[in-house]
Amino acid sequence: MSRKAPPLLDRMVLACKPLGTAARGWTSGGNLMRFGTTPAPARLRRLAPAAALLGLLTVCSPPDAAAAIALVRNLGATGSGATGTTIAVTVPAGGVPAGHTVIVTVALDPAAGAVSCSDSKGNTYTKDLDVTRGSGTDGVRTVVCSAAIRTALAAGNTVVATHPSVIARAVNAAEFSGFLTPALDRSASATGATTTLSSGATAVTTQAAELLIGAAGIESKHPTDFTPAPGYTSLGYASSETIPNGLAKQVTLYTQYRVVSTIGSYSANGTVQPSRQWAAAIATYKENCGNGVVDPGEQCDGGACCNASCTFVASGTVCRTSGGACDVPEVCTGSSATCPADAKLAAGTICRATAGPCDVAETCDGTSNDCPADGFAAATTVCRAAAGECDVAETCTGNGPECPADTCKASSTTCADDGNPCTADVCDGDSMKCQHPAGNAGAVCRASAGVCDPAETCTGT
């Protein structure tokens, strides 16, 4: 590893591109610098090493929404320029509860030997990535560890990286929720001593919801500020430098994270001027919620009544909408991930009421989603009874819901005799009742009672 690095040149290009496409970059050779399409004040030139690392967190996949994994907080970051074999982060107030996950990133001189992570409560840490550039004190080594916290950490406990005896080292520890067992899915790493930093691309992730951790160790002094790449959140930095502008041997660790919900291939890339020795890594961790297995701490994992946090949805939530007039919507019970079996309305349940005197109500058959086709009363079915001697009973036509218009018997139709020989007994075509107008002119209305009694006849008026 070199002594104090000379100041970085004020020209720097960062690339943020899908695999196989040309980069879009920014330079600081004027009043503005650009990262992608976002301008920044020229004073940010001093961020060149940090900005280069931002490229390390670029991915070759579409934009994504946040999944159930979430950063709780960064527990801390620290560095040391004194020879030693351990470096630790002290757990702050509040501790880390059981069920959360701690991700540890480490940068150190590239000495050979084992690197491991541990904590005060004996939780088991897995070393997920270990990439080295150089040897001895010339270069840098980057390590990523993870642990499911089964025994809670209290304030004042420590998360420790144990390593070979080196001068320069830095560590960061971050706490995440949303997955109980960190399951490394994909990773990529690479080293170099050029102006281009690239970890290479990971294989396509195996599920949508994953946590991305980007870590890069650079044999360089870190500037005084740090801006994360679009879509990513910086977990800060840690440097081994102990004397500003001094001659201490240096490594700097940059760590960022991103929660994704899109399957894709993720890559780490960027450029710096002048060249620096670097070791870059990216690791993706599966979200347990969504893997189809009910893990500890989950109520469910998949199913119409299981939400994105792997808990049951509220009782009464519709999980299957009605498929028709004779189908009922099913709702979740609040205690199962499965939607109840599809049920139909009972046979005989009216699904279409009558729309008129010649319409019939349709009923469900108990097995079908749909109401039967609209049907009508048979032709000749009486839909309006006769309301009088001169009224006609109306019957349905068989092809519509309405009863035909009310009609009467034709005018002059004979109706019941009222017993008066001098009246006519006929319908008038308008009234429902029999009419008895004067009539029967000349008809004998009283027979002769003797020789001296003539017969009387109707006048017709």
HELIX and SHEET records of a PDB file:
HELIX    1   1 ALA A   42  LEU A   47  5                                   6    
HELIX    2   2 ALA A   48  GLY A   55  1                                   8    
SHEET    1   A 2 LEU A  32  PHE A  35  0                                        
SHEET    2   A 2 THR A  38  PRO A  41 -1                                        
SHEET    1   B 3 VAL A  59  CYS A  60  0                                        
SHEET    2   B 3 SER A 265  THR A 271 -1                                        
SHEET    3   B 3 THR A 196  ALA A 201 -1                                        
SHEET    1   C 5 ALA A  70  SER A  80  0                                        
SHEET    2   C 5 ARG A 169  SER A 177 -1                                        
SHEET    3   C 5 THR A 101  LEU A 108 -1                                        
SHEET    4   C 5 ASP A 138  ALA A 148 -1                                        
SHEET    5   C 5 TYR A 125  SER A 135 -1                                        
SHEET    1   D 3 GLY A  84  THR A  90  0                                        
SHEET    2   D 3 THR A 158  VAL A 166 -1                                        
SHEET    3   D 3 SER A 116  ASP A 119 -1                                        
SHEET    1   E 5 ALA A 183  GLY A 192  0                                        
SHEET    2   E 5 TRP A 278  LYS A 286 -1                                        
SHEET    3   E 5 ALA A 209  ILE A 218 -1                                        
SHEET    4   E 5 THR A 252  SER A 261 -1                                        
SHEET    5   E 5 THR A 233  SER A 239 -1                                        
SHEET    1   F 2 VAL A 318  ARG A 320  0                                        
SHEET    2   F 2 GLU A 330  VAL A 331 -1                                        
SHEET    1   G 2 ILE A 350  ARG A 352  0                                        
SHEET    2   G 2 GLU A 362  THR A 363 -1                                        
SHEET    1   H 2 VAL A 382  ARG A 384  0                                        
SHEET    2   H 2 GLU A 394  THR A 395 -1                                        
SHEET    1   I 2 VAL A 444  ARG A 446  0                                        
SHEET    2   I 2 GLU A 456  THR A 457 -1                                        
END                                                                             
